[in-house]
Amino acid sequence: MSKKYSENRREFLRSLGRGATLGLLVLGGGSLMKKGDKPIETCVSDGICSNCSDLKACGLPQALSYRQSDS
Amino acid sequence: MIRSLIAPNKAASGPADPASAACNRSNQTTLFQLLRYPDAEAATGGRASLPGSLLSAFCFLLSLPAYAVQHFPPPDFTTGHKLPVTATPPPRAEWLAYMDIGVLIAALMLATYFVLWKRNRRAIGGLSIFSLAYFGFYRHGCVCSIGAIQNVAQSIADPNIVLPVVAGAFFLLPLIFALFGGRVFCAAVCPLGAAQDIVLMKPSKAPDWLAQCLGVLPWIYLGAAVMYAAIGSAYIICRYDPFVAFFRFGGSVPMLVFGGGMLVLSMFVGRAYCRFLCPYGALLRLVSPLAKWKVTVTPDECVQCRLCEDACPFGEIRYPTPRDGGISRTEGKSRLAALILLLPVFIGMGAGLGYLASDKLAQVDPAVSLAKRVWLEDHGKVKGTTLETDAVRKHDTPKEEVYLQSLAIGKKYRYGSLALGGWIGLVIGLRLIGLSIRRRRSDYEADSAGCVACGRCYLSCPVERFRHGDAEAIKILEEYRA
């Protein structure tokens, strides 16, 4: 009886740990990959917008005006 | 449609690769034959066309890099400068990167099925050969889950760096699968593990004390890799990957020697890199004890025949604990309490040593080593100049700026080395605590953290062999049950 109880307790703790780890991995990984959707705050292209691959997602004033003038 | 399969977008790939062209020719023939003789398969009983189809599929895979997209083509130099040959794989189209994720998921699912349900060593071996061919030789060892640790670390440390979806998937998926089925990634999906597994000939068991000491190395390597990636200096896991030079059919001489040495070592010490260096293995070691389904030596009740005792070449089968063996309970408790109390001391000592080593560790950063070289040259401590220091002198950037940049990076290293040293102290302390905890086992069990799920122990168990109808196993079982 006590062995069964301790096994149940161990299994419960293990599934708790599994759920917590899974949540952490999915949420953490997702937020790191989702970061790209946020407007970029630092220029990665030395202020030259014409060839910048991040231009679409960029929120810097220079990029905004470049996009405006381009359209 | 078929034409587009045979001749992919050549404009994107530049001049055609002769090997690829040859493959495309054979591909063309096979498809042509299939079109002209649609019932050829039936006529030959399916024998002749199967290798042809496999070859076609392989050639199709080889020709896929032609879809690669180069965002910024290299400039045409008028000075006659020749671009150096790149050591890293060429750029890859987005849909091909997603295909890699698909292949990874399929391989992980198959590995889980083979390890836990089918319990078939041969199938696991077959899948690992495929993984070696695809993730190793075809994908040139990049992207890989081990290296993806650095992408994740850098992305966490630097808010401006976004984790690429492929790197994120390669980092997360094997860990998620490990939460359900243990280290199935190591079993048959990791190309580095497969390369070592294939050459394993005569495994010898490392002494327990040595295996325990060396078992700390992956954690230290993990800490160092995270620190260097987080600061943004280097991806040391990729730089010192022992097998990537083989996967790319080229590399520096020291790395080829290191890789060759590792392969020779793996002939006699099972999966030496996986057990004593792999930082991703350290993460999987952490996660796999939580697995819902685990590798078990026996599919049913253990008959204590002891036939599996030496079946694991990696020493990951744990024996039943003796009822009255080892040290007394009181002595064990006091040892455990002492080690727990000493843990902060280990961490503090490690942090202090790390802080003292920060200048040396910072030398890996190119900006720091350049600033040091410039200073040494200016003060006449070394003779001659390098290409980099010449560039600094010819460039408009003042030397002070180079020094200031180096100082800023050096400051980051002081914090990083402090944390790394503390981490090493923590790892050593926890390892000692782990060794002093007694665990009770009544059966022979595969270690839930260290087992790489290779399936070698399955057929050593007579209960498993009985399942496969082995007559000899029935005799052994009757003997032990009597």
Boltz contact constraints between the chains, C-beta under 6 A:
constraints:
  - contact:
      token1: [A, 14]
      token2: [B, 290]
      max_distance: 6.0
  - contact:
      token1: [A, 17]
      token2: [B, 290]
      max_distance: 6.0
  - contact:
      token1: [A, 18]
      token2: [B, 179]
      max_distance: 6.0
  - contact:
      token1: [A, 18]
      token2: [B, 290]
      max_distance: 6.0
  - contact:
      token1: [A, 22]
      token2: [B, 179]
      max_distance: 6.0
  - contact:
      token1: [A, 25]
      token2: [B, 172]
      max_distance: 6.0
  - contact:
      token1: [A, 25]
      token2: [B, 175]
      max_distance: 6.0
  - contact:
      token1: [A, 29]
      token2: [B, 168]
      max_distance: 6.0
  - contact:
      token1: [A, 29]
      token2: [B, 172]
      max_distance: 6.0
  - contact:
      token1: [A, 32]
      token2: [B, 155]
      max_distance: 6.0
  - contact:
      token1: [A, 32]
      token2: [B, 163]
      max_distance: 6.0
  - contact:
      token1: [A, 33]
      token2: [B, 163]
      max_distance: 6.0
  - contact:
      token1: [A, 33]
      token2: [B, 165]
      max_distance: 6.0
  - contact:
      token1: [A, 33]
      token2: [B, 168]
      max_distance: 6.0
  - contact:
      token1: [A, 35]
      token2: [B, 162]
      max_distance: 6.0
  - contact:
      token1: [A, 36]
      token2: [B, 162]
      max_distance: 6.0
  - contact:
      token1: [A, 42]
      token2: [B, 160]
      max_distance: 6.0
